[in-house]
């Protein structure tokens, strides 16, 4: 996968692509997730407003935060981060190597977004 993926919010949402083109291309579905977030911005303005305020809202991918956890940081997927950027009306701007840390403005929980999540047995339990 590319190490830095960028796409302008001014670019139109792509249409007519096959499943393979959307999910198995060099971006591995990140552009599709970002475009979905842009669509949600229109259909779910309340959710978009919360994301605009910096909340890591619950979405289809791992990375949203309902409440502060006992762990220092939670793990999230780049697919969440891409969707969230689209929901916020931002350009797609994802670094695929390393981690991107984002703190939820509502809960103050830090989420580490990365291309590779730890194995399930290495993930901290999401508890209060």
C-alpha positions as CSV (number, residue, x, y, z in Angstrom):
1,X,0.0,0.0,0.0
2,X,1.1,3.6,-0.6
3,X,2.7,5.2,2.4
4,X,0.8,8.5,2.1
5,X,-2.6,8.5,0.6
6,X,-4.2,11.9,-0.3
7,X,-7.3,12.9,-2.2
8,X,-9.0,16.3,-2.4
9,X,-12.5,16.8,-1.1
10,X,-13.1,18.6,-4.4
11,X,-12.8,15.3,-6.3
12,X,-16.1,13.7,-7.2
13,X,-17.1,10.5,-5.6
14,X,-16.3,7.6,-7.9
15,X,-19.1,5.6,-9.5
16,X,-19.4,2.3,-11.3
17,X,-16.4,0.6,-9.8
18,X,-16.5,-3.1,-9.1
19,X,-16.0,-4.6,-5.6
20,X,-12.4,-5.6,-6.6
21,X,-11.6,-2.1,-7.8
22,X,-13.0,-0.6,-4.6
23,X,-11.4,-3.0,-2.1
24,X,-8.4,-4.7,-3.7
25,X,-6.8,-1.7,-5.4
26,X,-3.6,-0.1,-4.1
27,X,-5.5,1.9,-1.5
28,X,-7.2,-1.3,-0.1
29,X,-10.6,0.4,0.3
30,X,-9.5,3.6,2.1
31,X,-10.8,5.8,-0.7
32,X,-14.1,3.9,-0.7
33,X,-14.4,4.5,3.1
34,X,-13.6,8.1,2.8
35,X,-16.2,8.5,0.0
36,X,-18.7,6.7,2.3
37,X,-18.0,9.2,5.0
38,X,-18.6,12.0,2.6
39,X,-22.0,10.5,1.8
40,X,-22.8,10.1,5.5
41,X,-22.0,13.8,6.0
42,X,-25.0,14.5,3.8
43,X,-27.4,11.8,5.1
44,X,-26.4,12.1,8.8
45,X,-25.8,15.8,9.5
46,X,-26.0,15.3,13.3
47,X,-23.3,12.6,13.2
48,X,-21.2,14.9,11.0
49,X,-21.6,17.8,13.4
50,X,-20.3,15.6,16.2
51,X,-17.3,14.5,14.1
52,X,-16.7,18.2,13.2
53,X,-16.3,18.8,16.9
54,X,-13.6,16.2,17.1
55,X,-15.6,13.3,18.5
56,X,-14.6,9.9,17.4
57,X,-18.1,8.8,16.8
58,X,-19.2,5.1,16.4
59,X,-18.8,4.0,12.8
60,X,-18.7,0.7,10.9
61,X,-14.9,0.3,11.6
62,X,-13.0,0.0,14.8
63,X,-11.9,3.3,16.2
64,X,-15.0,5.1,17.6
65,X,-15.2,5.8,21.3
66,X,-18.4,6.0,23.4
67,X,-16.6,6.5,26.8
68,X,-13.1,6.9,28.3
69,X,-11.5,3.5,28.8
70,X,-9.1,2.5,31.5
71,X,-6.4,1.9,28.9
72,X,-4.1,4.6,27.7
73,X,-5.0,4.2,24.1
74,X,-7.4,2.2,22.0
75,X,-6.5,0.8,18.6
76,X,-8.4,1.7,15.5
77,X,-8.3,1.0,11.8
78,X,-7.2,3.3,9.0
79,X,-10.6,2.5,7.4
80,X,-12.2,4.2,10.4
81,X,-9.9,7.2,10.0
82,X,-10.6,7.5,6.3
83,X,-14.4,7.3,6.9
84,X,-14.1,9.9,9.7
85,X,-12.1,12.3,7.5
86,X,-14.8,12.1,4.9
87,X,-17.6,12.5,7.5
88,X,-15.8,15.7,8.6
89,X,-15.6,17.0,5.0
90,X,-11.8,16.9,5.0
91,X,-9.4,15.8,2.3
92,X,-8.3,12.2,2.6
93,X,-4.9,12.4,4.2
94,X,-3.7,9.0,5.5
95,X,-0.1,7.9,6.4
96,X,-0.2,4.1,6.1
97,X,3.0,3.4,7.9
98,X,3.3,3.8,11.7
99,X,0.5,5.2,13.8
100,X,-1.7,8.2,13.7
101,X,-2.9,9.3,17.2
102,X,-6.2,11.1,17.6
103,X,-7.8,12.2,20.9
104,X,-11.6,12.2,21.1
105,X,-12.7,15.7,22.0
106,X,-15.7,14.3,24.0
107,X,-14.1,11.4,26.0
108,X,-10.4,12.5,25.8
109,X,-9.6,8.8,24.9
110,X,-6.6,8.5,22.6
111,X,-7.0,6.2,19.6
112,X,-4.0,4.9,17.7
113,X,-4.9,4.3,14.0
114,X,-2.7,1.9,12.1
115,X,-2.7,-0.4,9.1
116,X,-2.0,-3.4,11.3
117,X,-4.0,-4.0,14.5
118,X,-2.5,-6.3,17.1
119,X,-3.8,-9.8,17.2
120,X,-7.1,-10.1,19.2
121,X,-5.2,-11.7,22.2
122,X,-2.9,-8.7,22.2
123,X,-5.7,-6.1,22.2
124,X,-6.6,-4.5,25.5
125,X,-10.1,-5.1,26.6
126,X,-12.4,-2.2,26.0
127,X,-13.6,-1.7,29.6
128,X,-14.5,1.3,31.6
